[in-house]
Amino acid sequence: MINEMIIKPGDWMNGTTGNGELMLGFVESVDASHGTVRLYVTACDNELAIGRTITLAASQVNSLRSSPLYTVQQLTQLIDLALATNDEAWFNELSAMLVTLNNGKLPQDSSLPNAHTKIFNRLGISVNGDANGL
């Protein structure tokens, strides 16, 4: 079994060579019978390897698919944009991604206003009803 995961052509991987050089690239092909992966190298400690295809044991590579596509902050900004553009489908998609990223919970962002937060507009008038913060 290849590295306890399904590796397919086009997947982005990072890993190390037998000499300990770090590399990044995408899978060109997989040989499951030998447990190897042919990786097109896009970045590497050994500059001579960049642009070449090398064969590595599957144990020498790690998939980059496990990295989240967006951070919580990026998702909340995109959700604001979806709301501003009235794009309900995109809002629902981003909200689902945010909940998944937070293991099923909505984020608790301390920067969000609460009942005790005074918010002022550009004229200095509090939206809570107090003028000039008084």
C-alpha positions in Angstrom: 0.0 0.0 0.0 1.4 3.4 -0.9 2.0 5.5 2.2 -1.4 4.5 3.7 -3.0 7.0 1.3 -4.2 7.2 -2.3 -1.7 9.0 -4.5 -2.7 9.9 -8.0 -1.1 11.8 -10.9 -1.3 15.6 -10.4 -1.2 15.5 -6.6 1.3 17.9 -5.0 3.8 16.3 -2.7 6.8 17.2 -0.7 9.5 14.9 0.5 13.2 14.1 0.8 15.7 12.3 -1.4 17.9 9.6 -0.2 20.5 12.3 0.4 18.1 14.2 2.7 17.4 17.0 0.2 13.9 18.6 0.7 11.8 18.9 -2.5 8.4 19.9 -3.7 6.7 18.7 -6.9 3.7 16.9 -8.5 3.1 13.3 -9.2 3.5 12.2 -12.8 2.9 8.5 -12.2 2.5 5.9 -9.5 3.8 2.4 -9.5 1.8 0.7 -6.8 3.5 -2.7 -7.4 6.9 -1.3 -6.5 5.6 1.3 -4.1 7.2 4.2 -6.0 6.2 7.6 -7.2 7.5 9.6 -10.2 7.7 13.2 -9.1 8.3 16.2 -11.3 10.4 18.5 -9.1 9.4 22.2 -9.0 11.6 23.2 -5.9 14.5 21.4 -4.3 17.5 22.0 -2.1 19.5 20.5 -5.0 18.9 23.0 -7.8 20.0 20.4 -10.4 16.9 18.4 -9.6 14.5 21.2 -10.4 12.6 20.5 -13.6 13.5 16.8 -13.6 11.3 13.8 -12.9 12.7 11.5 -10.2 11.5 8.2 -8.8 11.0 8.0 -5.0 9.8 5.4 -2.6 6.3 6.4 -1.5 7.6 6.5 2.1 9.8 9.5 1.0 6.8 11.7 0.0 3.9 13.4 1.8 0.7 14.7 0.3 0.0 18.4 0.5 -3.8 17.8 0.2 -4.1 17.7 4.0 -3.4 21.4 4.2 -6.5 23.6 4.5 -7.2 25.7 1.5 -7.9 28.8 3.6 -7.3 30.1 7.1 -10.1 31.0 9.4 -9.4 34.7 8.8 -9.4 34.3 5.0 -12.6 32.4 5.2 -14.3 35.1 7.3 -13.2 37.7 4.8 -14.5 35.7 1.9 -17.8 35.2 3.7 -18.1 39.0 4.1 -17.5 39.4 0.4 -20.1 36.7 -0.4 -22.6 38.6 1.8 -21.7 41.9 0.1 -22.3 40.4 -3.3 -25.5 38.6 -2.2 -24.0 35.3 -3.4 -25.9 32.8 -1.2 -24.4 29.7 -2.8 -20.9 30.9 -2.2 -21.8 32.0 1.3 -23.1 28.5 2.1 -20.0 26.9 0.6 -17.6 29.1 2.6 -19.6 28.7 5.8 -19.5 24.9 5.5 -15.7 25.1 4.9 -15.4 27.3 8.0 -17.3 24.9 10.2 -15.3 22.0 8.9 -12.0 23.9 9.5 -13.1 24.5 13.1 -14.1 20.8 13.7 -17.9 21.5 13.6 -17.9 24.7 15.6 -18.3 28.3 14.5 -15.2 30.3 15.3 -15.0 32.4 18.5 -13.4 35.6 17.2 -12.6 38.1 19.9 -12.5 40.8 17.3 -16.2 40.4 16.6 -18.4 42.9 18.4 -20.4 41.8 21.4 -23.0 43.5 23.6 -20.2 45.3 25.6 -18.3 46.6 22.5 -18.8 50.2 21.6 -18.8 50.7 17.8 -18.5 54.2 16.3 -19.2 55.4 12.8 -16.9 57.8 11.0 -18.7 60.8 12.6 -17.9 59.6 16.1 -21.4 58.5 16.9 -21.8 55.2 18.6 -24.1 52.8 16.9 -25.0 51.7 20.5 -26.7 55.1 20.9 -24.0 57.0 22.8 -22.6 60.2 21.1 -18.8 60.6 21.1 -18.4 57.5 23.2 -20.1 59.1 26.3 
